[in-house]
Amino acid sequence: MNRTRRSLSRAIAPAALLLAAALCNVSLAQTPTPPQPVTPPPAPPPELISVAEAHAIIDGATAYAREKGWRMGVVVLDTSGDVVAGERMDGASGRNLKFAEAKAYASIMYRTTTQALSELYKSRPDRYFGIMNMYGNKVYLVGGGEPIALDGKLIGAVGVAGLPEFEDERAGRAGLSAWEKVRGTLRK
């Protein structure tokens, strides 16, 4: 009798497993699959300034400096703070590029001119020194950094360094004016 039970249980155990597996498959097949989540379409990429546009700004700024017989460095950054293009005029110090980049970076971070940020030293020293402590040598809070906007949206910034007081700003604005005149022909 024991032998018969063992033989029977040996034969029934695999059959029971197969039956359980079959029942699971049947129940899974009858269970409706949940709907896939709807993912929104990807957002359009942010408007970026092109290399051609950056060179138009640089050309306008260097033309301004060249008229006056000055030498400078100029850098154009995109909204992420990456360099799109930069140029150091012949005879200008290499550090002018670093200063110009730091001005453009500050202008992007705070979406205003670095001249306005430099005024914080007098009106809001806590904010001025807070910015300096936060970003250190990544920002330079003196005039010469100008945000670049297209249709009211920030697309980058230009930084100019190496000119006499207030002339960095004027050179940056001259570059932006040159860009505005030709940007329609430079956009994709």
Backbone as JSON Lines, residues from 0, in Angstrom:
{"i":0,"aa":"M","n":[0.81,-1.18,0.0],"ca":[0.0,0.0,0.0],"c":[0.86,1.25,0.0]}
{"i":1,"aa":"N","n":[1.92,1.25,0.8],"ca":[2.83,2.39,0.82],"c":[3.48,2.59,-0.53]}
{"i":2,"aa":"R","n":[3.82,1.46,-1.14],"ca":[4.42,1.57,-2.46],"c":[3.45,2.17,-3.46]}
{"i":3,"aa":"T","n":[2.24,1.81,-3.4],"ca":[1.24,2.32,-4.32],"c":[1.03,3.81,-4.09]}
{"i":4,"aa":"R","n":[1.0,4.23,-2.81],"ca":[0.85,5.66,-2.51],"c":[2.02,6.47,-3.06]}
{"i":5,"aa":"R","n":[3.23,5.94,-2.84],"ca":[4.42,6.66,-3.33],"c":[4.38,6.77,-4.85]}
{"i":6,"aa":"S","n":[4.04,5.71,-5.52],"ca":[3.98,5.74,-6.98],"c":[2.91,6.71,-7.44]}
{"i":7,"aa":"L","n":[1.8,6.67,-6.73],"ca":[0.71,7.56,-7.1],"c":[1.08,9.02,-6.84]}
{"i":8,"aa":"S","n":[1.72,9.29,-5.7],"ca":[2.09,10.68,-5.39],"c":[3.19,11.16,-6.34]}
{"i":9,"aa":"R","n":[4.08,10.24,-6.76],"ca":[5.11,10.63,-7.74],"c":[4.48,10.99,-9.08]}
{"i":10,"aa":"A","n":[3.43,10.32,-9.42],"ca":[2.77,10.58,-10.69],"c":[1.87,11.82,-10.59]}
{"i":11,"aa":"I","n":[1.28,12.03,-9.43],"ca":[0.35,13.15,-9.26],"c":[1.11,14.47,-9.09]}
{"i":12,"aa":"A","n":[2.25,14.49,-8.41],"ca":[2.98,15.74,-8.13],"c":[3.33,16.49,-9.41]}
{"i":13,"aa":"P","n":[3.94,15.86,-10.41],"ca":[4.21,16.62,-11.65],"c":[2.94,17.05,-12.35]}
{"i":14,"aa":"A","n":[1.93,16.22,-12.29],"ca":[0.67,16.58,-12.95],"c":[0.04,17.77,-12.24]}
{"i":15,"aa":"A","n":[0.16,17.82,-10.9],"ca":[-0.39,18.94,-10.13],"c":[0.36,20.22,-10.46]}
{"i":16,"aa":"L","n":[1.66,20.11,-10.6],"ca":[2.45,21.28,-10.98],"c":[2.06,21.78,-12.37]}
{"i":17,"aa":"L","n":[1.89,20.87,-13.3],"ca":[1.48,21.26,-14.64],"c":[0.09,21.89,-14.63]}
{"i":18,"aa":"L","n":[-0.79,21.33,-13.82],"ca":[-2.13,21.89,-13.72],"c":[-2.09,23.29,-13.11]}
{"i":19,"aa":"A","n":[-1.27,23.49,-12.08],"ca":[-1.14,24.81,-11.45],"c":[-0.57,25.81,-12.44]}
{"i":20,"aa":"A","n":[0.45,25.4,-13.19],"ca":[1.05,26.29,-14.18],"c":[0.04,26.64,-15.26]}
{"i":21,"aa":"A","n":[-0.72,25.66,-15.67],"ca":[-1.73,25.9,-16.71],"c":[-2.79,26.87,-16.2]}
{"i":22,"aa":"L","n":[-3.2,26.7,-14.94],"ca":[-4.18,27.61,-14.37],"c":[-3.64,29.03,-14.28]}
{"i":23,"aa":"C","n":[-2.38,29.16,-13.9],"ca":[-1.75,30.49,-13.84],"c":[-1.72,31.13,-15.21]}
{"i":24,"aa":"N","n":[-1.36,30.36,-16.22],"ca":[-1.3,30.92,-17.57],"c":[-2.69,31.33,-18.05]}
{"i":25,"aa":"V","n":[-3.67,30.53,-17.71],"ca":[-5.02,30.85,-18.11],"c":[-5.47,32.13,-17.41]}
{"i":26,"aa":"S","n":[-5.17,32.23,-16.11],"ca":[-5.63,33.42,-15.39],"c":[-4.87,34.65,-15.86]}
{"i":27,"aa":"L","n":[-3.61,34.52,-16.22],"ca":[-2.86,35.66,-16.73],"c":[-3.36,36.06,-18.1]}
{"i":28,"aa":"A","n":[-3.7,35.08,-18.89],"ca":[-4.18,35.38,-20.24],"c":[-5.53,36.09,-20.17]}
{"i":29,"aa":"Q","n":[-6.33,35.78,-19.17],"ca":[-7.64,36.39,-19.07],"c":[-7.59,37.77,-18.39]}
{"i":30,"aa":"T","n":[-6.51,38.06,-17.67],"ca":[-6.38,39.35,-17.0],"c":[-5.99,40.39,-18.04]}
{"i":31,"aa":"P","n":[-6.76,41.45,-18.15],"ca":[-6.4,42.48,-19.14],"c":[-5.12,43.2,-18.71]}
{"i":32,"aa":"T","n":[-4.32,43.53,-19.68],"ca":[-3.08,44.25,-19.37],"c":[-3.43,45.7,-19.06]}
{"i":33,"aa":"P","n":[-2.73,46.25,-18.07],"ca":[-3.03,47.64,-17.73],"c":[-2.63,48.56,-18.88]}
{"i":34,"aa":"P","n":[-3.32,49.65,-19.05],"ca":[-2.98,50.57,-20.15],"c":[-1.6,51.2,-19.91]}
{"i":35,"aa":"Q","n":[-0.9,51.43,-21.0],"ca":[0.41,52.06,-20.9],"c":[0.22,53.54,-20.54]}
{"i":36,"aa":"P","n":[1.07,54.04,-19.65],"ca":[0.91,55.46,-19.29],"c":[1.16,56.34,-20.52]}
{"i":37,"aa":"V","n":[0.4,57.39,-20.59],"ca":[0.54,58.33,-21.7],"c":[1.66,59.3,-21.35]}
{"i":38,"aa":"T","n":[2.66,59.32,-22.2],"ca":[3.76,60.26,-21.96],"c":[3.55,61.48,-22.84]}
{"i":39,"aa":"P","n":[3.73,62.65,-22.24],"ca":[3.54,63.85,-23.05],"c":[4.63,63.94,-24.11]}
{"i":40,"aa":"P","n":[4.36,64.62,-25.19],"ca":[5.4,64.77,-26.21],"c":[6.57,65.55,-25.63]}
{"i":41,"aa":"P","n":[7.77,65.28,-26.1],"ca":[8.93,66.0,-25.54],"c":[8.81,67.5,-25.79]}
{"i":42,"aa":"A","n":[9.3,68.24,-24.82],"ca":[9.28,69.7,-24.95],"c":[10.23,70.11,-26.06]}
{"i":43,"aa":"P","n":[9.9,71.18,-26.75],"ca":[10.84,71.62,-27.78],"c":[12.14,72.06,-27.14]}
{"i":44,"aa":"P","n":[13.25,71.88,-27.82],"ca":[14.52,72.27,-27.22],"c":[14.55,73.77,-27.0]}
{"i":45,"aa":"P","n":[15.27,74.2,-25.95],"ca":[15.32,75.64,-25.71],"c":[16.0,76.34,-26.88]}
{"i":46,"aa":"E","n":[15.61,77.57,-27.09],"ca":[16.2,78.36,-28.16],"c":[17.66,78.6,-27.81]}
{"i":47,"aa":"L","n":[18.53,78.23,-28.7],"ca":[19.96,78.4,-28.45],"c":[20.53,79.38,-29.44]}
{"i":48,"aa":"I","n":[21.61,80.0,-29.02],"ca":[22.3,80.92,-29.91],"c":[23.29,80.1,-30.75]}
{"i":49,"aa":"S","n":[23.3,80.35,-32.03],"ca":[24.17,79.58,-32.92],"c":[25.57,80.17,-32.94]}
{"i":50,"aa":"V","n":[26.5,79.39,-33.45],"ca":[27.87,79.85,-33.57],"c":[27.95,81.05,-34.51]}
{"i":51,"aa":"A","n":[27.18,81.02,-35.59],"ca":[27.17,82.14,-36.54],"c":[26.67,83.41,-35.85]}
{"i":52,"aa":"E","n":[25.64,83.28,-35.03],"ca":[25.13,84.45,-34.3],"c":[26.16,84.96,-33.3]}
{"i":53,"aa":"A","n":[26.83,84.03,-32.63],"ca":[27.86,84.42,-31.66],"c":[28.97,85.2,-32.36]}
{"i":54,"aa":"H","n":[29.35,84.74,-33.55],"ca":[30.41,85.45,-34.28],"c":[29.94,86.83,-34.75]}
{"i":55,"aa":"A","n":[28.67,86.97,-35.07],"ca":[28.14,88.29,-35.44],"c":[28.25,89.25,-34.25]}
{"i":56,"aa":"I","n":[27.96,88.76,-33.06],"ca":[28.07,89.58,-31.85],"c":[29.54,89.94,-31.61]}
{"i":57,"aa":"I","n":[30.4,88.96,-31.72],"ca":[31.83,89.18,-31.51],"c":[32.36,90.19,-32.52]}
{"i":58,"aa":"D","n":[31.97,90.04,-33.77],"ca":[32.44,90.96,-34.82],"c":[31.98,92.38,-34.53]}
{"i":59,"aa":"G","n":[30.75,92.54,-34.09],"ca":[30.24,93.88,-33.77],"c":[30.97,94.5,-32.59]}
{"i":60,"aa":"A","n":[31.24,93.71,-31.57],"ca":[31.94,94.21,-30.39],"c":[33.39,94.57,-30.71]}
{"i":61,"aa":"T","n":[34.06,93.71,-31.47],"ca":[35.46,94.0,-31.81],"c":[35.56,95.18,-32.77]}
{"i":62,"aa":"A","n":[34.58,95.38,-33.64],"ca":[34.58,96.54,-34.53],"c":[34.5,97.82,-33.7]}
{"i":63,"aa":"Y","n":[33.68,97.79,-32.65],"ca":[33.56,98.95,-31.77],"c":[34.91,99.26,-31.12]}
{"i":64,"aa":"A","n":[35.56,98.25,-30.58],"ca":[36.85,98.45,-29.92],"c":[37.93,98.88,-30.92]}
{"i":65,"aa":"R","n":[37.9,98.28,-32.09],"ca":[38.91,98.61,-33.1],"c":[38.81,100.07,-33.53]}
{"i":66,"aa":"E","n":[37.59,100.61,-33.65],"ca":[37.38,102.03,-34.0],"c":[38.08,102.96,-33.02]}
{"i":67,"aa":"K","n":[38.09,102.54,-31.76],"ca":[38.67,103.38,-30.7],"c":[40.14,103.08,-30.48]}
{"i":68,"aa":"G","n":[40.65,102.05,-31.16],"ca":[42.06,101.68,-30.99],"c":[42.32,100.87,-29.73]}
{"i":69,"aa":"W","n":[41.29,100.2,-29.21],"ca":[41.43,99.41,-27.99],"c":[41.5,97.92,-28.32]}
{"i":70,"aa":"R","n":[41.97,97.14,-27.34],"ca":[42.04,95.68,-27.47],"c":[41.26,95.05,-26.33]}
{"i":71,"aa":"M","n":[40.61,93.96,-26.62],"ca":[39.76,93.33,-25.6],"c":[39.55,91.86,-25.9]}
{"i":72,"aa":"G","n":[38.87,91.2,-24.97],"ca":[38.4,89.83,-25.16],"c":[36.88,89.83,-25.09]}
{"i":73,"aa":"V","n":[36.25,88.97,-25.86],"ca":[34.78,88.88,-25.87],"c":[34.39,87.41,-25.96]}
{"i":74,"aa":"V","n":[33.38,87.03,-25.18],"ca":[32.91,85.64,-25.14],"c":[31.39,85.64,-25.18]}
{"i":75,"aa":"V","n":[30.83,84.69,-25.92],"ca":[29.38,84.48,-25.97],"c":[29.09,83.1,-25.38]}
{"i":76,"aa":"L","n":[28.17,83.05,-24.43],"ca":[27.77,81.8,-23.78],"c":[26.32,81.49,-24.12]}
{"i":77,"aa":"D","n":[25.97,80.19,-24.08],"ca":[24.56,79.81,-24.2],"c":[23.94,79.81,-22.8]}
{"i":78,"aa":"T","n":[22.67,79.46,-22.7],"ca":[21.98,79.55,-21.41],"c":[22.48,78.56,-20.37]}
{"i":79,"aa":"S","n":[23.18,77.52,-20.8],"ca":[23.73,76.59,-19.82],"c":[25.09,77.05,-19.31]}
{"i":80,"aa":"G","n":[25.59,78.15,-19.84],"ca":[26.87,78.67,-19.4],"c":[28.05,78.14,-20.18]}
{"i":81,"aa":"D","n":[27.78,77.42,-21.26],"ca":[28.85,76.88,-22.1],"c":[29.25,77.91,-23.15]}
{"i":82,"aa":"V","n":[30.54,77.94,-23.46],"ca":[31.05,78.88,-24.45],"c":[30.57,78.47,-25.84]}
{"i":83,"aa":"V","n":[29.97,79.42,-26.54],"ca":[29.58,79.22,-27.94],"c":[30.75,79.67,-28.81]}
{"i":84,"aa":"A","n":[31.3,80.84,-28.48],"ca":[32.46,81.36,-29.22],"c":[33.11,82.45,-28.38]}
{"i":85,"aa":"G","n":[34.37,82.67,-28.63],"ca":[35.1,83.73,-27.95],"c":[36.28,84.17,-28.8]}
{"i":86,"aa":"E","n":[36.72,85.38,-28.55],"ca":[37.85,85.9,-29.32],"c":[38.63,86.91,-28.48]}
{"i":87,"aa":"R","n":[39.93,86.83,-28.63],"ca":[40.81,87.81,-28.01],"c":[41.47,88.57,-29.14]}
{"i":88,"aa":"M","n":[41.35,89.88,-29.1],"ca":[41.95,90.7,-30.14],"c":[43.47,90.63,-30.04]}
{"i":89,"aa":"D","n":[44.15,90.8,-31.16],"ca":[45.61,90.82,-31.15],"c":[46.11,91.84,-30.15]}
{"i":90,"aa":"G","n":[47.03,91.42,-29.31],"ca":[47.62,92.31,-28.33],"c":[46.85,92.4,-27.02]}
{"i":91,"aa":"A","n":[45.67,91.83,-26.95],"ca":[44.89,91.84,-25.7],"c":[45.38,90.73,-24.79]}
{"i":92,"aa":"S","n":[45.25,90.94,-23.52],"ca":[45.67,89.95,-22.53],"c":[44.76,88.72,-22.58]}
{"i":93,"aa":"G","n":[45.34,87.56,-22.38],"ca":[44.57,86.32,-22.34],"c":[43.57,86.28,-21.2]}
{"i":94,"aa":"R","n":[43.89,86.97,-20.11],"ca":[42.95,86.95,-18.97],"c":[41.65,87.67,-19.3]}
{"i":95,"aa":"N","n":[41.67,88.53,-20.33],"ca":[40.43,89.21,-20.72],"c":[39.36,88.21,-21.13]}
{"i":96,"aa":"L","n":[39.75,87.09,-21.73],"ca":[38.77,86.06,-22.08],"c":[38.14,85.46,-20.84]}
{"i":97,"aa":"K","n":[38.95,85.22,-19.81],"ca":[38.41,84.66,-18.56],"c":[37.47,85.66,-17.9]}
{"i":98,"aa":"F","n":[37.86,86.93,-17.87],"ca":[36.99,87.95,-17.28],"c":[35.69,88.07,-18.08]}
{"i":99,"aa":"A","n":[35.8,88.07,-19.41],"ca":[34.61,88.18,-20.26],"c":[33.67,87.0,-20.04]}
{"i":100,"aa":"E","n":[34.24,85.8,-19.93],"ca":[33.4,84.61,-19.68],"c":[32.69,84.71,-18.34]}
{"i":101,"aa":"A","n":[33.4,85.19,-17.31],"ca":[32.8,85.32,-15.97],"c":[31.7,86.38,-15.97]}
{"i":102,"aa":"K","n":[31.88,87.44,-16.75],"ca":[30.82,88.46,-16.85],"c":[29.59,87.88,-17.55]}
{"i":103,"aa":"A","n":[29.8,87.18,-18.65],"ca":[28.68,86.58,-19.37],"c":[27.96,85.56,-18.49]}
{"i":104,"aa":"Y","n":[28.72,84.77,-17.73],"ca":[28.11,83.76,-16.86],"c":[27.23,84.41,-15.79]}
{"i":105,"aa":"A","n":[27.72,85.48,-15.17],"ca":[26.93,86.19,-14.16],"c":[25.66,86.76,-14.79]}
{"i":106,"aa":"S","n":[25.79,87.26,-16.0],"ca":[24.64,87.83,-16.7],"c":[23.58,86.77,-16.99]}
{"i":107,"aa":"I","n":[24.02,85.56,-17.32],"ca":[23.07,84.46,-17.55],"c":[22.41,84.04,-16.24]}
{"i":108,"aa":"M","n":[23.21,83.86,-15.22],"ca":[22.68,83.37,-13.94],"c":[21.63,84.31,-13.36]}
{"i":109,"aa":"Y","n":[21.85,85.6,-13.5],"ca":[20.95,86.57,-12.88],"c":[20.09,87.33,-13.89]}
{"i":110,"aa":"R","n":[20.23,86.99,-15.18],"ca":[19.37,87.54,-16.24],"c":[19.34,89.06,-16.24]}
{"i":111,"aa":"T","n":[20.48,89.64,-16.0],"ca":[20.62,91.09,-16.02],"c":[22.05,91.44,-16.39]}
{"i":112,"aa":"T","n":[22.32,92.73,-16.54],"ca":[23.67,93.15,-16.88],"c":[24.57,93.05,-15.65]}
{"i":113,"aa":"T","n":[25.84,92.85,-15.9],"ca":[26.76,92.82,-14.77],"c":[26.97,94.21,-14.19]}
{"i":114,"aa":"Q","n":[26.68,95.26,-14.97],"ca":[26.73,96.61,-14.41],"c":[25.68,96.74,-13.31]}
{"i":115,"aa":"A","n":[24.48,96.25,-13.56],"ca":[23.41,96.28,-12.54],"c":[23.82,95.44,-11.33]}
{"i":116,"aa":"L","n":[24.45,94.31,-11.57],"ca":[24.9,93.47,-10.46],"c":[26.0,94.14,-9.66]}
{"i":117,"aa":"S","n":[26.85,94.92,-10.33],"ca":[27.93,95.59,-9.61],"c":[27.4,96.66,-8.66]}
{"i":118,"aa":"E","n":[26.24,97.2,-8.97],"ca":[25.62,98.22,-8.12],"c":[25.15,97.62,-6.79]}
{"i":119,"aa":"L","n":[24.98,96.31,-6.74],"ca":[24.56,95.66,-5.49],"c":[25.56,95.89,-4.38]}
{"i":120,"aa":"Y","n":[26.81,96.16,-4.75],"ca":[27.86,96.41,-3.75],"c":[27.45,97.58,-2.85]}
{"i":121,"aa":"K","n":[26.8,98.57,-3.45],"ca":[26.38,99.76,-2.69],"c":[24.99,99.56,-2.07]}
{"i":122,"aa":"S","n":[24.05,99.05,-2.85],"ca":[22.66,98.99,-2.39],"c":[22.33,97.73,-1.58]}
{"i":123,"aa":"R","n":[22.92,96.61,-1.91],"ca":[22.65,95.35,-1.21],"c":[23.94,94.56,-1.03]}
{"i":124,"aa":"P","n":[24.84,95.03,-0.17],"ca":[26.12,94.33,-0.02],"c":[25.96,92.87,0.4]}
{"i":125,"aa":"D","n":[24.91,92.56,1.16],"ca":[24.69,91.17,1.55],"c":[24.46,90.29,0.32]}
{"i":126,"aa":"R","n":[23.69,90.79,-0.62],"ca":[23.43,90.03,-1.86],"c":[24.68,89.96,-2.72]}
{"i":127,"aa":"Y","n":[25.39,91.08,-2.85],"ca":[26.62,91.12,-3.65],"c":[27.62,90.08,-3.13]}
{"i":128,"aa":"F","n":[27.88,90.11,-1.83],"ca":[28.85,89.17,-1.27],"c":[28.31,87.75,-1.24]}
{"i":129,"aa":"G","n":[26.99,87.6,-1.18],"ca":[26.39,86.27,-1.29],"c":[26.67,85.65,-2.65]}
{"i":130,"aa":"I","n":[26.51,86.46,-3.7],"ca":[26.8,85.98,-5.06],"c":[28.27,85.63,-5.19]}
{"i":131,"aa":"M","n":[29.12,86.5,-4.68],"ca":[30.57,86.25,-4.77],"c":[30.97,84.98,-4.01]}
{"i":132,"aa":"N","n":[30.37,84.78,-2.84],"ca":[30.69,83.57,-2.07],"c":[30.13,82.32,-2.73]}
{"i":133,"aa":"M","n":[28.98,82.45,-3.37],"ca":[28.34,81.3,-4.01],"c":[29.1,80.85,-5.25]}
{"i":134,"aa":"Y","n":[29.5,81.8,-6.09],"ca":[30.08,81.45,-7.38],"c":[31.58,81.7,-7.5]}
{"i":135,"aa":"G","n":[32.16,82.43,-6.55],"ca":[33.61,82.64,-6.55],"c":[34.13,83.21,-7.86]}
{"i":136,"aa":"N","n":[35.15,82.55,-8.43],"ca":[35.77,83.07,-9.64],"c":[34.98,82.74,-10.91]}
{"i":137,"aa":"K","n":[33.81,82.16,-10.77],"ca":[32.97,81.86,-11.94],"c":[32.21,83.1,-12.42]}
{"i":138,"aa":"V","n":[32.08,84.11,-11.54],"ca":[31.41,85.35,-11.91],"c":[32.35,86.53,-11.71]}
{"i":139,"aa":"Y","n":[32.11,87.58,-12.48],"ca":[32.86,88.82,-12.35],"c":[31.83,89.93,-12.42]}
{"i":140,"aa":"L","n":[31.63,90.6,-11.3],"ca":[30.52,91.54,-11.17],"c":[30.96,92.98,-11.41]}
{"i":141,"aa":"V","n":[31.39,93.25,-12.62],"ca":[31.64,94.61,-13.08],"c":[31.03,94.71,-14.47]}
{"i":142,"aa":"G","n":[30.8,95.9,-14.95],"ca":[30.14,96.11,-16.24],"c":[30.83,95.37,-17.37]}
{"i":143,"aa":"G","n":[30.02,94.91,-18.32],"ca":[30.54,94.23,-19.51],"c":[29.82,92.95,-19.84]}
{"i":144,"aa":"G","n":[28.93,92.49,-18.98],"ca":[28.13,91.29,-19.25],"c":[26.72,91.71,-19.61]}
{"i":145,"aa":"E","n":[26.25,91.23,-20.75],"ca":[24.91,91.6,-21.25],"c":[24.14,90.34,-21.61]}
{"i":146,"aa":"P","n":[22.91,90.17,-21.09],"ca":[22.1,89.02,-21.51],"c":[21.66,89.17,-22.96]}
{"i":147,"aa":"I","n":[21.47,88.05,-23.63],"ca":[21.0,88.03,-25.01],"c":[19.6,87.41,-25.01]}
{"i":148,"aa":"A","n":[18.63,88.17,-25.48],"ca":[17.25,87.68,-25.51],"c":[16.73,87.68,-26.94]}
{"i":149,"aa":"L","n":[15.89,86.7,-27.22],"ca":[15.23,86.61,-28.51],"c":[13.75,86.39,-28.24]}
{"i":150,"aa":"D","n":[12.92,87.3,-28.7],"ca":[11.48,87.25,-28.46],"c":[11.17,87.13,-26.97]}
{"i":151,"aa":"G","n":[11.91,87.87,-26.16],"ca":[11.69,87.88,-24.72],"c":[12.25,86.69,-23.97]}
{"i":152,"aa":"K","n":[12.92,85.77,-24.65],"ca":[13.5,84.59,-23.99],"c":[15.02,84.69,-23.97]}
{"i":153,"aa":"L","n":[15.59,84.4,-22.83],"ca":[17.04,84.4,-22.69],"c":[17.63,83.27,-23.52]}
{"i":154,"aa":"I","n":[18.6,83.59,-24.39],"ca":[19.24,82.56,-25.19],"c":[20.75,82.53,-24.98]}
{"i":155,"aa":"G","n":[21.27,83.44,-24.16],"ca":[22.71,83.46,-23.91],"c":[23.12,84.79,-23.32]}
{"i":156,"aa":"A","n":[24.42,85.04,-23.36],"ca":[24.96,86.31,-22.86],"c":[26.29,86.56,-23.53]}
{"i":157,"aa":"V","n":[26.64,87.84,-23.59],"ca":[27.95,88.24,-24.1],"c":[28.7,88.91,-22.96]}
{"i":158,"aa":"G","n":[29.98,88.64,-22.9],"ca":[30.85,89.29,-21.92],"c":[32.02,89.93,-22.64]}
{"i":159,"aa":"V","n":[32.35,91.15,-22.24],"ca":[33.46,91.88,-22.83],"c":[34.37,92.34,-21.7]}
{"i":160,"aa":"A","n":[35.68,92.23,-21.89],"ca":[36.63,92.67,-20.87],"c":[37.88,93.24,-21.51]}
{"i":161,"aa":"G","n":[38.46,94.22,-20.83],"ca":[39.73,94.79,-21.26],"c":[39.66,96.24,-21.69]}
{"i":162,"aa":"L","n":[38.48,96.83,-21.72],"ca":[38.33,98.22,-22.17],"c":[38.23,99.16,-20.97]}
{"i":163,"aa":"P","n":[38.38,100.46,-21.2],"ca":[38.22,101.42,-20.1],"c":[36.82,101.36,-19.5]}
{"i":164,"aa":"E","n":[36.66,101.98,-18.34],"ca":[35.4,101.96,-17.59],"c":[34.19,102.27,-18.48]}
{"i":165,"aa":"F","n":[33.16,101.48,-18.37],"ca":[31.89,101.57,-19.09],"c":[31.99,101.24,-20.57]}
{"i":166,"aa":"E","n":[33.18,101.11,-21.09],"ca":[33.32,100.8,-22.52],"c":[33.07,99.32,-22.8]}
{"i":167,"aa":"D","n":[33.32,98.46,-21.8],"ca":[33.0,97.03,-21.98],"c":[31.52,96.87,-22.29]}
{"i":168,"aa":"E","n":[30.69,97.59,-21.53],"ca":[29.23,97.53,-21.76],"c":[28.87,98.01,-23.16]}
{"i":169,"aa":"R","n":[29.46,99.14,-23.54],"ca":[29.15,99.71,-24.85],"c":[29.57,98.77,-25.98]}
{"i":170,"aa":"A","n":[30.71,98.13,-25.81],"ca":[31.17,97.18,-26.83],"c":[30.22,95.98,-26.9]}
{"i":171,"aa":"G","n":[29.77,95.49,-25.75],"ca":[28.81,94.38,-25.73],"c":[27.51,94.76,-26.41]}
{"i":172,"aa":"R","n":[27.03,95.97,-26.15],"ca":[25.79,96.43,-26.78],"c":[25.98,96.62,-28.29]}
{"i":173,"aa":"A","n":[27.18,97.08,-28.69],"ca":[27.46,97.22,-30.12],"c":[27.41,95.85,-30.79]}
{"i":174,"aa":"G","n":[27.92,94.82,-30.11],"ca":[27.85,93.46,-30.64],"c":[26.41,92.98,-30.76]}
{"i":175,"aa":"L","n":[25.59,93.29,-29.75],"ca":[24.18,92.89,-29.81],"c":[23.45,93.63,-30.92]}
{"i":176,"aa":"S","n":[23.78,94.89,-31.13],"ca":[23.15,95.65,-32.22],"c":[23.51,95.05,-33.58]}
{"i":177,"aa":"A","n":[24.78,94.68,-33.74],"ca":[25.22,94.06,-35.0],"c":[24.48,92.75,-35.22]}
{"i":178,"aa":"W","n":[24.29,91.97,-34.16],"ca":[23.59,90.69,-34.25],"c":[22.12,90.9,-34.65]}
{"i":179,"aa":"E","n":[21.48,91.9,-34.03],"ca":[20.07,92.16,-34.33],"c":[19.86,92.51,-35.8]}
{"i":180,"aa":"K","n":[20.84,93.17,-36.39],"ca":[20.72,93.56,-37.8],"c":[20.79,92.37,-38.74]}
{"i":181,"aa":"V","n":[21.52,91.32,-38.35],"ca":[21.72,90.19,-39.26],"c":[21.08,88.88,-38.79]}
{"i":182,"aa":"R","n":[20.48,88.88,-37.62],"ca":[20.02,87.61,-37.05],"c":[18.99,86.9,-37.92]}
{"i":183,"aa":"G","n":[18.16,87.63,-38.63],"ca":[17.17,87.0,-39.5],"c":[17.8,86.15,-40.57]}
{"i":184,"aa":"T","n":[18.98,86.52,-41.01],"ca":[19.67,85.74,-42.06],"c":[20.48,84.6,-41.45]}
{"i":185,"aa":"L","n":[20.68,84.62,-40.12],"ca":[21.52,83.6,-39.47],"c":[20.72,82.48,-38.82]}
{"i":186,"aa":"R","n":[19.44,82.7,-38.54],"ca":[18.64,81.67,-37.88],"c":[18.38,80.52,-38.82]}
{"i":187,"aa":"K","n":[18.19,79.36,-38.26],"ca":[17.95,78.15,-39.04],"c":[16.6,78.18,-39.71]}
